[in-house]
């Protein structure tokens, strides 16, 4: 599965604003579409109206609430389906929960917060339901400069001691260090990915970085591996139900 072109087009057309959720909503929609393209169990459930998705969903467990960027789950009753595609609606129970985070500038500082967010995410999801699939995607900026709409002047990335590639590689490594589930343990992230994009918010066409330090095909952090892990875990835990 190639990197999500619609997400790149969204950033190209609308840029990135740190106080907007439009970019995460765009990526979430891509994840849903791409997952259903490769995952028969999820696609068949969606076609029957037994699987829906929602954005910015408050996932509650006990007295704790975590707002999740993307959830996919079961509606209270089957929903009408249009053209065989999944419907956006409120799920009664969540089966897949995906956190989407960005590191656009100040990479070393920002990635510490993102790693903490991902660790808290998978813990909350598995407290909610140990079978639920916890996923996470980190979008990392590889542009040499970035103009935030919140500051007057662009931020320059990299210096003589730390290049932009070094900053990206550091972020990729931090995502690798997020706890990963496996074996008999459900603790940790079930599926995770890093997407490396070059966006400066200054009119330069947005592009994906497809060479190292961006994860390569076959790497567990590659977007394709992430989708297939979501599918495998969903299929093995929930089947066609």
N, C-alpha and C positions, 0 to 999 in steps of 0.2 A: 504494500500500500504506500503510494507516494505521500510526501508531506502535503498538508491540507492547503490547496491552492486558494480556496475561498477565503481563508484566514489571511493569507498574504495579500490578496486583493482588497480585503477590508482595511488592513493597515495602510496600504498604498493609497486608498481613496480617502480615508478618514483620519489617518494618523493615530497616535497613541496619546491618551490623556489619563494620567494616574488616578483621577477621581471619577472616571467613567467605567462602567461595566460592559460597554459595548464590545470591547475587544475580547473579553472573556466569554461573552455570550456568543460571539461569532465563532470562536474556537470550539465552544461546547457544541454548537450545531454541527460543526464539521466532525467532531468525535462521534456524535450520534449517527450521522449519515454513514461515515466510514465503517463504524462498528457493525451496523446492520448489513453493509455490503459484504462483509466477510464472515459473519456469524449467523449460521442457519438457525440455531436454536432461538436466538434473540429475534431474528427477523420473522420467524414463523409465529412467535408469540405476539409480536407487534401487529402482524397481519390479521390476527384473530381479535385484536383489540384488547389483549390481555397484558400488554406491556406499553407503558407510556414514559415520557420524560418530562422533566421540569428544570428550570433554571433558578439559581439563587434560592434554594430550598432550605428551610429551617428544619434540620434533622434533630429530633429530640430524643434524648435518652435520660431517664430519671429526671433530675432537675437541671440538666445541662442541654444547651442548644448550640449547634454548630451550623452556620450558614454555608451550604455546599453549592459550589458553582453549577454542578450538573448532577442530577440524579436520574436513574432509570429504575422503574419499579412497576408494581402491579396496582391497577386502579381498583376501587371498591367494587366495581362491576365492569364488564367489558364495555369499551367505548366504541362509537362508530368510527370506522377507519376510512380515510379518503385516499383513493388511488393506491391502496396497499401500503401506505407509509405510516410510520409511527406518529402518534398524536401527542401534542404537548398538553398535559393535564396533570392534576395533582395525584401522585401515587399514594395509595393507602399503606403500602409497605415498599421499602427501598431495597433493591437488589444490587445496584451498582451506584457508587458515589465517587465522583471525580473532582478533585481540587485542581484549579488552574491558577498558576501564579507566574508573575513576570519579574525579570531582573533587567530593567532598561538602562540603569545608570547606577553609579556608586556600587559596583558589583560586589565587592568584598563585604560591605556593610549590609547590603540588601539580602544577599544569599543566606546570611545567618538567620534573618527573620523568616525567609521562605522555608528553610530547612525545619525550623521550629514549627511553622504552620503545617508542614506535611506530616511531621511526627504526631502532632496533636490530631490531625485529620484522621489518619488511619486508626489511631487509638479510639477516637469517638465512634467511628463507623463500626468497628468490631465490638465495641461495647453495646452499640445499638443492636447488632445482629452479627454473630461470629461468622455466619455464612456470607454476609454481604461482601461484595468485592470493592475494595478501597483502591482507587487509582489517583495518580497525580501527574500533572504535566507542568514543567517549568519552561517558560519561554525566556531565552537569554539573548540580549542584544549584542551583536558583534560589530556594530557601526563604530567608527573611530570617534564620533562625536554625537551628541544628542541634545536637542533643544526641547526642554520640558516647557509646557505652557505655563508652568508655575514659577519659572525663574526668567530673568531678563536675558542672560547670556547662555550660549550652549556649553555643555560640559564636555571636556576633552577626556577621552578614555585612553588609558595607557600612558606610560612614560619610559624613561631609560631603564628603570628597574622592573617594570611590569607591563608587557605589551597587551594589546587587546586580546590576542590569542591566549595569553597567560590568564587573563581575567575570565575568559570563557571557559578555559580548561578547569580553573578553580571551581566555577559554578557547576560544571558537569561532575566533577569529583564529589562535591558536596551532595549532589542528588544521588550519586552512587552510595553515599554514606547514610542516606535515609534508610532506616530499618526495613528489611524486605521479608515478607512472610515466606514460609517454606517448610517442607516436611510435615510434622504433626502440629506445628505451631501456626496459629492464625494471627499472631502478633506481627505487625509490620505492614508495609505497603504491598499490595498484591500485584500492581502493575504501575510502572512509572516511566516517564519519558522526559527527554530534554529536546526542545526544538530551538535551534539557533537561527536568529533572523537579524538582518542588518536594516535598522530603521533609525533615521536621524531626525525625523520630524521637520526637515528643512527642504523638502521637495525632491530629494534623491529617491529614485524608484526603490521600493522595498524588495529585498531578495532574501532567499534562504542560503545559509552557509551549508554546503553539502560535503565539505572535506573536513578532516580533523582540524580542531578539536571537537567538531560536531559529531555526535554518535553516528556510526556507520551502519549500513544494513547488516543484520545479524547481531548487533550489540543489543543487550537487553534494554538499553535506554532509547533505542531507535523507535520512531513513531509506529512503524509497522509491528515491531515486537510488542510494544505497549498494547496495541489493539488486539493482537492475537492472544496475549495473556488475559486481557479482559474477557475475550470470548471463551477461552479454555476454562477459566475459573467459573464464569457464568454457566457454561454448559455442564460442567461437572457437578456444580452445586445445585443448580435449579433445573437442568435439562430443558424439556419443552413445556414445563408447567407454567 
